[in-house]
Amino acid sequence: MGEGSRTLGKVVHIDEGQIRDHLGELVRGTVEETLNAMLDAEADALCGAQRYERSPARAVR
C-alpha cells in the first residue's frame, strides 16, 4: 500500500491522494462554474439583455 493509504478491517481502503485529487477537481469545477455565471451576468447587464434574447429594439442594423 502507498503512503497516505490505510486499510480499515481489511474491508475499506482509503487512498488519501485520490480523495485530495478528487476534491481539487471538484473545487476547480465549482470555481469555474461560478466565474462563468458571474461573467454571463455581467455581459447581460452590459448588453441590457439575456443571452440569446431577441427583440426588435435590439436588431442588428
Secondary structure as the mmCIF struct_conf table of DSSP 4:
data_model
#
loop_
_struct_conf.conf_type_id
_struct_conf.id
_struct_conf.beg_label_comp_id
_struct_conf.beg_label_asym_id
_struct_conf.beg_label_seq_id
_struct_conf.end_label_comp_id
_struct_conf.end_label_asym_id
_struct_conf.end_label_seq_id
TURN_TY1_P TURN_TY1_P1 GLU A 3 GLY A 4
STRN STRN1 SER A 5 LEU A 8
TURN_TY1_P TURN_TY1_P2 GLY A 9 VAL A 11
STRN STRN2 VAL A 12 ASP A 15
HELX_RH_AL_P HELX_RH_AL_P1 GLU A 16 CYS A 47
TURN_TY1_P TURN_TY1_P3 GLY A 48 GLY A 48
BEND BEND1 ALA A 49 ALA A 49
TURN_TY1_P TURN_TY1_P4 ARG A 51 TYR A 52
HELX_RH_3T_P HELX_RH_3T_P1 PRO A 56 ARG A 58
#
